[in-house]
């Protein structure tokens, strides 16, 4: 009688990271997939947006995201690895949620507010990921990788601030049943 448990299909497909370097590489594959997915998604957001400042921010971020893909390829190369992606379940979910928001909101300021909310979720995920990757690169003494990751991290933070500014300057006020809201709130 065979007492060995059969391996699940998932355990056969995925390799378990046994040390920080393997986990770092796995995380790089994850964000590489995510950035490539965004290159495909940002044009859809651009087409759905109506606010000109938002459209410009999305267009600029698409160019920046393509540069992030290139930088990640340089990170892989600096470590003697081939750039490859692994499906990022988190980014896949954020993108699907954003697509749903665009389908379920009226064209104009409401949809634009939804696009900003979705884009900021993307930025926050990227900020968290690149921050973690920077810490790993520093610990592993991967200097080239660290420099490239920190550059991208700074750009992601600036993009998040820009989205907040676009929403705060006028866009969100347009969404509230046509009533302009006071911008003198010191809440956030």
N, C-alpha and C positions, 0 to 999 in steps of 0.2 A: 504494500500500500504506500503510495507516494504522499508524504506529509509536507512537501514543499508547497508554499503558496505561489500561485501564478503571479507574475509581475503584471501590474496594471499597465494599460497602454500609456498612461501619462508618465509613469516612472521610467519607461523605456525611452520615451521621446526626450525627456529633459534630464540634463546633467545637474547634479546637486553641487552647488558651489561649496568647496571645502576650505577656502581661505578668502581673505579680503580681496586679493588680486582677481580671483575668479568671480567673486561677487561684483567687483568693480567692472569687469569686462561684460558680465551679464547685464549690468545696469546701463552700460554704454550702448549695448545692443537694443535695449528697451527704448532709450531716448532717441536713438538713431531712427528706429521705426516711427516713433512719435513725430519727430521733426519731418520725416518724409510724408507722413499722413497729413500733416498740417499744410505742406506744400500743395496737396491736392484739395484741401478743405478751404483754405483762405480765399481762393477765387469765388467759391460759392457764397461765402459771407460777403465779399465785395459786391457781388451781383444783387444780393438781398438788401444791402444797406442803402439808405437814402440820404443820410446826413453826409455832407461833403467832407467835413473834417474826419468823420469815421471812415469813409471810403479811402481817403488819403492815408490814414493810419494803417488800414488793412493792406493797402497796396505796398506801402513802405515796409510793413512787417513781413510780407511775402518775400520781398527781396532779402530782408534780413534773415528769414528762416532758411532760405536757400544757402546763405552764407553759413548758418549754423550747421547745416548738413555737411558742407565742405569742411568746416572746422572739425566736426566729429570724425570725418574721414582722415583728417590730419592726426587726430588723437590716436585712432587705430593704427595708422602708419607709424607714428612715433613709438608705438609699443611693438612694432613688428607684426601686426595683425591685419587681416583683411576686414574691411568695413562690412558688417552685416547686421541686419536688424532682427529683432525678435518682437513679435506682436506685443504691444504695450496695452494691456487690458484697461488701465486707468485712462489713458488718452483716447482709446477707442470708445469708452463710455462717455467721456466728456464731449467728444465729437458727435456721437449719436444724440446726446442730450441737446447739443446746440442745434443740430438739424431739426430735432423735434420742436424746439422753441421757435425756429424760423417758420416752420409749417403752421404753428398754432398761434401766431401773433399777426395782427393787422400790419400791412405795409405802412411804413412811416416811423414816427418816433417810438411807438411801442416796440416794433420789431428791432429798431436800432438799439433801444435799451436792452432788449434780450440778447442781441449780438454782442454788446459790450459785456454783459454779465457772463455770457459763454466764453468770450475771449479772455476775460479776467480769470476765469477758472483754469483755462489753459495756461495763462501766464503764471498763476500761483503754483500749479503743478510743476511747470518748468523751473521756476525759481527754487522750489523745494528740491527737485531732482538735481539741478546743477550745483546747488549748495552742497548737497550730499556728495556728489561726484568730486567736487573741489576738495572736500575734506578727505575723501579716499585717496585722491591723487597726491595730496600733500603727505599723507601718512605713508603711501607707497613710494614716495620720492620720485614721482612721475612729473618732472618739472615742465616739460613741454605740454603735456596733457593739462596740467594745472593752469598754466598761462592761457591756453586756449579756452578752457572751461570757464575761467574767471571773466574773460572778455565776453563770452556769451551770457553769463550770469548777469553782468552789468547791463547788457542790452535788454534782457528780459525784464529787469527791474524798471528800466526806463519806459519800456512799452506798457507795463502795468500802470505806471504813473500817468502816462499820456492818456490811456483809456479812462482813468479816473477823472482827469481834467476835462476830457470831452463830455463825459456824463455830467459832471458837476457844473460846467459852464452854462449850459442851457438845455441840453437834451432831456435830462430827467424831468425838468420842470414842464416841458411840453407834453409829457405823458400823463400828467395828473389832470385828467378831464378838462384840459384847456385852461386850467387855472395856473398862473405863474406862482411859484413858491418862493419864499424868501431865501436868498443865498447867504444870509448872514448867520446861519446856524453853525455852531462850532462843534458839531457832533463828530464828524469823522475827519 
